[in-house]
Amino acid sequence: MAKHPKKQSQVKQLKLLTAHNRKEFFRKFERIVTLISGSSNTIKQIPQAVLENYYIYRFHAIKVEAASGHSIDPFVLEDVKQGISVHLRKNTTPVNEKGDTITLEEFMTIGLTLLLQMGRFEQILEKTVDPFLELLKSLIKKQDAPESGFQESIRIIKMMGLFVSNISTSLYSVEIKNEQIEPKFYISVKISKHAQEKEYIKIDGISRATVRVGWGFSPKGVSWCLCSPALFGLPENDDSDKLPVYIQTHALQRLEERLDCVHANLASFYIYEAVTVGIIIKKPDNNFLIEYKFNGKKAGYLLAGIYGDKVIIRTFLFLTNNGTPEGKKLQELAGIQKQDKQYLLLDRLSTFMNPDLRKDETIRRLFFDAGCGDLFELTKGQTFGGVVDYTNVNVKSMLDYLMLKPVDVEAPPDFSDALGGSRYR
């Protein structure tokens, strides 16, 4: 009886794919060996048996899977896998003193195969390519440095946890392991899912939906934010007095609306960072402003208060909003009220990502004078995408609406000359 044509076709396709992968491995392997050694003859000096063993005991593409005991949505796993792959392909690392580079993806497959399998074939290599062996040993030592290809790859892998976690829903932690399934080797990324702690808390007589502020970290799981009462002017007796931090779901919605060009999960991470290291300013009404920075640039404040034994974040204020020092300064300098900000869309980050607005000297000086200069320093590449890239605004119409006159372009570029608003009217 003749073989089933479909099965025969699948076997043939598998053979073709295997042959293609083998060819690609040796093509990249030869290029990387040449870059490390500085000679195209080095590959010819490596015995064929050793080359074959490098292929057999090679590192495969990074494997992403759910940690034992955790049920992870396949979409989340694929999202992490694709994100890692994209960033490893986009970034490079030097492999010799001349500064020649390979992608991090090549380093984490071909490079690790060369470096970590060196001991398996060291005796054979010593007899043929001793100088190359010394270069490999030198490259191995350099992988402990923070800027090395291996450390940069690990940072990227851990960073992908930022893009699947969100304080409002679920938190994930990432654990990285070196695994062997004979004869294959993998860098395995284990994803753990941690349930968010949700609670209704009565504020001003109304039950408000809140979630606890924390973040997933490898390998310890979730790190929940605990604040010292002393930061909020309260007495502190011992470590047991630490206050857990919760945020209203309303505040998370405001964060997404106002940082509308930012990846929502990434914006969520910086809430954790703000509570952990942000500057806290006490307001006259006994509320507090916690400085919120995105990628090191001030983008607004978290408005918080003490309710019982908890710190509750009530809302997110964009840097220009009323209720912030910068919002107050905008009113003093140019008379900009809350309604003006809403009408001109000055209460969202995407407006400040507009290239035309960023180029206008009058606009720039006004907002730098008000302390909002960091909004002009954030770039599209740092935001990783949100609802919009940037808001379309008519800069001339904005200047007319605010009755702003062009500043003296020959004035000092540090913006300090325009303090007080005299140049704008």
Protein Blocks (a to p, Z undefined) as FASTA:
>chain_A
ZZdfklmmmmmmmmmmmmmmmmmmmmmmmmmmmmmnopaklmmmpcfklmmmmmmmpccd
ddddddehiacdfklmmmmmmmmmmmmmmpccdfbfnopacdfklmmmmmmmmmmmmmmm
mmmmmmmmmmlmmmmmmmmmmmmpmkbmklmmmmmmmmmmmmmgcfklcccddddddddd
dfbdcddddddddddddddddeehiacddddddddddfebpadddddfklnopacfblml
pccddddfklmmmmmmmmmmbcfklmmmmmmmmmmmpccdddfkopacddddeehiafbd
cddddehjaccdfbdcdfklghiaklmmmmmmnopafklmmmnopabfklmmpmklmmpm
klmmmmmmnopmmmmmpcfklnnppfbfbdcddfklmmmmnopacddfkbcfklmmmgoh
lmmZZ
